[in-house]
Amino acid sequence: MSKNFASNFAERLDGFLEQKRALGYSFSSISDLRIFDRLCAEQFPDETNLTIDICNAWATRRGNESVKTTARRIPFIREFARYLIRNGEQAYIVPAGTIKKTQRYIPHIYSHSELTEMWRFLDGITPTKDYPAAHLVMPTLIRLLYCCGLRPSEALNLKLEDVNLSSGKLFIAESKGNRDRIVMLSDDVREMCRNYDEMIRKDMPVRTFFFAKNSTDTCNYTWVGWVFAKTREKVHFENRNEYPPRLYDLRHTFATHRLYQWMRGGKDIYAMMPYLSAYMGHSQITETFYYIHLVPGMLESMSGFRYDSMADIFPKAVDADE
């Protein structure tokens, strides 16, 4: 009897989950599988085959759900159908293009002046009751996202053993696509992280995560997003499209600024792109091109901006002796 599922698909969902984990996929959250199981138990209690009706019910938008969120559910049902077919069962595979893709979000590429204002605001953050190290975490975390082009989740999931402050290596474990990678820090960024680590150890001698809320928990992504929203209220960002700047746009900005730096330095951009792609954790170089955005006038306005200099990125470095 299944411990996780209750529908007629319970045992097969267990088998699907077991196979995926055996192949190296973490599947730390099985909420989609449980929602699918509940849908089958409530709406199709007598059905034992994965039919077109079940798949259509699964692919139907829920309430005010966005098209993008609906589309994220489709890969699971396709993979589950293929799993059933490999085991000799009949199953309906949802065809590609069932959910119409929405227009891609146009990211906000932060300018030099916007970044400078952001650093100034972050340096003034004060501790809170729930986040006593907020004044240390947020300035370092946000700068690290920009300096290394990390996904926010990658930075928040960093454990102490994943950060080697001697060699400057970050070990990014099980990121998007279930891939691990090594990210190297520049000397300036490594020094920033070392100063942060020394300061937070004074108040938190024992901790599991590099960006810690307390001794055992990492900072909550929702809280980080809330602080960034407050930053957005205080800092003047040029509104270049209908959406406000996002935390994730720092990753786009990293890639775009790196391209501009190579252009100014006379580098062969096509020869350098594979290095950027590997650094950002992409499996194909075409994924990296999505992050490159040419902004009119930016090359000229940033002609004196060094992206690897802490004089620009970290104007008020944390002093471990203070």
C-alpha positions in Angstrom: 0.0 0.0 0.0 1.3 3.4 -1.0 2.2 5.9 1.8 2.1 8.9 -0.5 -0.8 8.3 -2.9 -4.4 7.0 -2.7 -5.8 6.8 -6.3 -5.7 3.8 -8.7 -2.4 5.2 -9.9 -0.8 5.0 -6.4 1.5 2.1 -7.0 2.5 3.4 -10.4 3.2 6.9 -9.1 5.4 5.3 -6.4 7.3 3.4 -9.1 7.7 6.5 -11.3 9.0 8.5 -8.3 11.4 5.7 -7.4 12.7 5.4 -10.9 13.3 9.2 -11.2 15.2 9.3 -7.9 17.3 6.3 -9.0 18.3 8.3 -12.1 19.6 11.1 -9.9 16.6 13.5 -9.8 16.0 14.8 -6.3 12.2 15.1 -6.4 12.5 16.6 -2.9 8.9 18.0 -3.4 6.2 15.7 -4.7 3.4 18.2 -4.4 2.5 17.9 -8.2 2.3 14.1 -7.9 0.0 14.4 -4.9 -2.3 16.9 -6.6 -2.5 14.6 -9.6 -3.3 11.7 -7.4 -6.0 13.6 -5.6 -7.5 14.7 -9.0 -7.6 11.1 -10.1 -9.2 9.9 -6.9 -11.8 12.6 -6.8 -12.7 13.0 -10.5 -11.8 9.6 -12.0 -12.2 7.1 -9.1 -12.8 4.1 -11.4 -10.2 4.9 -14.1 -7.1 2.8 -14.2 -5.6 4.0 -17.5 -4.1 7.4 -18.2 -6.7 8.7 -20.6 -7.1 11.9 -22.6 -9.8 13.0 -20.2 -7.5 12.8 -17.2 -4.7 14.6 -19.1 -7.1 17.4 -20.2 -8.3 17.8 -16.6 -4.7 18.0 -15.5 -3.9 20.6 -18.1 -6.9 22.8 -17.4 -6.1 26.2 -15.9 -7.1 26.6 -12.2 -8.9 29.8 -11.2 -6.5 32.8 -11.6 -3.6 30.6 -12.5 -1.2 32.0 -15.1 -0.6 30.2 -18.4 3.0 29.8 -17.4 2.1 28.0 -14.2 -0.3 25.7 -16.1 2.4 24.9 -18.6 4.8 23.9 -15.9 2.6 20.9 -15.0 2.7 19.4 -18.5 6.2 17.9 -18.4 5.3 15.8 -15.4 2.2 14.2 -17.1 4.2 13.6 -20.3 7.0 11.8 -18.4 4.5 9.8 -16.4 2.7 8.7 -19.6 6.1 7.6 -21.1 6.9 5.7 -17.9 3.5 3.8 -18.2 4.1 3.0 -21.9 7.6 1.7 -21.1 5.9 -0.7 -18.7 3.6 -2.0 -21.3 0.5 0.1 -20.5 -1.6 2.3 -22.7 -1.4 6.0 -21.9 -2.2 9.3 -23.6 0.8 11.7 -24.1 -0.2 15.3 -24.1 1.1 16.8 -27.4 3.5 19.6 -27.5 2.0 23.0 -27.9 -1.2 22.1 -25.9 -0.6 25.1 -23.7 0.1 28.2 -25.7 3.3 29.9 -24.6 3.1 33.3 -23.2 5.2 36.2 -24.4 8.6 36.0 -22.8 9.3 38.4 -20.0 11.7 41.2 -20.9 14.2 41.4 -18.1 15.4 44.7 -16.5 19.1 45.2 -17.1 20.4 47.3 -14.3 22.6 50.3 -15.1 25.7 51.3 -13.2 23.9 54.1 -11.4 21.0 51.8 -10.4 23.4 49.2 -9.0 25.3 51.9 -7.1 22.0 53.1 -5.5 21.0 49.6 -4.7 24.3 48.9 -2.9 23.9 52.1 -0.9 20.4 51.1 0.2 21.4 47.5 1.1 24.3 48.8 3.2 21.8 50.6 5.4 19.6 47.5 6.2 19.1 46.9 9.9 18.7 43.6 11.8 15.2 42.3 12.6 13.9 40.0 15.3 13.3 37.1 12.8 16.4 37.9 10.8 19.1 39.1 13.2 21.8 38.9 10.5 19.8 40.7 7.8 22.3 43.6 7.7 25.0 41.1 6.8 23.1 38.7 4.6 21.3 40.9 2.2 24.2 43.2 1.1 26.4 40.1 0.5 23.7 37.9 -1.0 22.5 40.5 -3.6 26.0 41.4 -4.6 26.9 37.7 -5.0 23.9 37.2 -7.3 25.1 40.0 -9.5 28.9 39.2 -9.4 28.4 35.5 -10.2 25.1 35.4 -12.1 23.7 32.9 -9.7 20.1 31.9 -9.5 18.6 33.2 -6.2 17.8 29.6 -5.1 21.4 28.5 -5.8 22.8 31.1 -3.4 20.2 30.4 -0.7 20.9 26.7 -0.9 24.6 27.1 -0.4 25.7 25.2 2.7 28.9 26.0 4.6 30.8 23.1 3.1 29.8 24.3 -0.4 31.8 27.5 0.0 35.6 27.3 0.0 36.8 30.7 1.0 40.4 29.7 0.6 40.2 28.6 -3.1 37.2 30.8 -4.0 35.1 27.8 -5.2 31.4 27.6 -4.8 29.8 24.2 -5.3 26.3 24.5 -6.7 24.5 21.2 -6.0 21.5 19.9 -7.9 20.5 23.1 -9.6 18.2 23.4 -12.6 18.2 20.3 -14.7 19.6 18.4 -11.7 23.2 19.5 -12.6 26.1 20.3 -10.3 28.8 22.8 -11.1 31.7 24.8 -9.7 31.6 28.6 -9.7 34.9 30.4 -9.1 34.9 33.7 -7.2 37.1 36.7 -8.1 39.5 37.7 -5.4 37.4 40.8 -4.5 34.2 38.8 -4.2 35.9 36.0 -2.2 37.2 38.7 0.2 33.6 40.0 0.5 32.4 36.6 1.3 35.2 36.0 3.8 34.4 39.2 5.6 30.7 38.3 5.7 31.5 34.9 7.1 33.7 36.3 9.9 31.1 38.8 10.9 28.1 36.4 11.0 30.1 33.8 13.0 30.3 36.3 15.9 26.5 36.1 16.3 26.0 32.7 14.8 28.9 30.4 15.7 27.2 27.3 14.4 25.1 27.3 11.2 24.3 25.0 8.3 23.7 27.4 5.5 26.1 30.1 4.3 23.2 32.7 4.1 21.6 31.7 7.4 18.5 32.8 9.1 19.5 30.8 12.2 21.8 27.9 13.1 19.8 25.4 10.9 17.7 27.3 8.4 18.6 29.3 5.3 17.0 32.6 4.6 13.5 32.3 3.3 13.1 33.2 -0.4 9.9 35.0 0.3 11.6 37.2 2.9 14.5 37.9 0.5 11.9 38.9 -2.2 10.1 41.1 0.3 13.4 43.0 1.2 14.1 43.4 -2.5 10.6 44.8 -3.1 11.4 47.4 -0.3 14.6 48.1 -2.1 12.7 48.7 -5.3 10.5 51.2 -3.5 13.4 53.2 -2.3 15.7 53.1 -5.3 14.9 54.8 -8.5 14.9 52.2 -11.3 14.2 53.3 -14.9 10.9 51.5 -15.9 11.8 50.1 -19.3 8.8 47.7 -19.6 5.5 47.0 -18.0 7.0 44.8 -15.2 9.0 46.0 -12.2 12.7 44.9 -11.9 13.1 41.5 -10.4 15.7 39.8 -8.2 16.3 37.3 -11.0 17.2 40.1 -13.4 20.5 40.4 -11.7 21.4 37.1 -13.4 20.5 38.7 -16.8 22.5 41.8 -15.9 25.5 39.7 -15.0 25.5 38.0 -18.4 24.8 41.2 -20.3 27.5 43.2 -18.5 30.0 40.4 -19.0 29.3 40.6 -22.8 29.9 44.4 -22.7 33.1 43.9 -20.9 34.4 41.5 -23.5 33.3 43.9 -26.3 35.3 46.7 -24.7 38.3 44.4 -24.3 38.3 43.3 -27.9 37.5 39.7 -27.0 36.2 37.2 -29.5 32.6 37.0 -28.1 31.8 33.7 -29.9 34.9 32.1 -28.5 34.1 33.3 -24.9 30.4 32.3 -24.9 30.9 28.6 -24.1 32.8 29.7 -20.9 30.0 31.9 -19.9 27.5 29.2 -20.6 29.3 26.7 -18.4 29.8 29.2 -15.6 26.0 29.9 -15.6 25.2 26.2 -15.5 23.6 26.0 -19.0 23.5 22.7 -20.9 23.4 24.4 -24.2 24.8 27.7 -25.4 21.4 28.7 -26.8 20.2 29.0 -23.2 22.9 31.6 -22.5 21.9 33.7 -25.5 18.5 34.2 -23.8 20.3 36.1 -21.0 22.1 38.5 -23.3 20.3 41.8 -23.9 21.6 44.8 -25.9 20.5 48.0 -24.3 20.9 51.2 -26.4 23.5 53.5 -25.0 24.7 51.1 -22.3 28.0 50.4 -23.8 28.9 54.1 -23.9 27.5 54.8 -20.4 29.4 52.0 -18.9 32.7 52.7 -20.6 34.5 53.2 -17.2 32.7 50.5 -15.2 34.8 47.6 -14.1 32.5 44.7 -13.1 35.1 42.8 -11.2 36.2 45.7 -9.0 34.9 45.9 -5.4 35.4 49.7 -5.6 32.3 49.7 -7.8 30.4 46.7 -6.6 31.1 46.9 -2.8 31.8 50.5 -2.0 31.5 49.9 1.7 33.1 46.5 2.4 32.3 44.8 5.6 35.2 45.2 7.9 35.7 42.0 10.1 37.6 44.1 12.7 34.7 46.5 13.4 
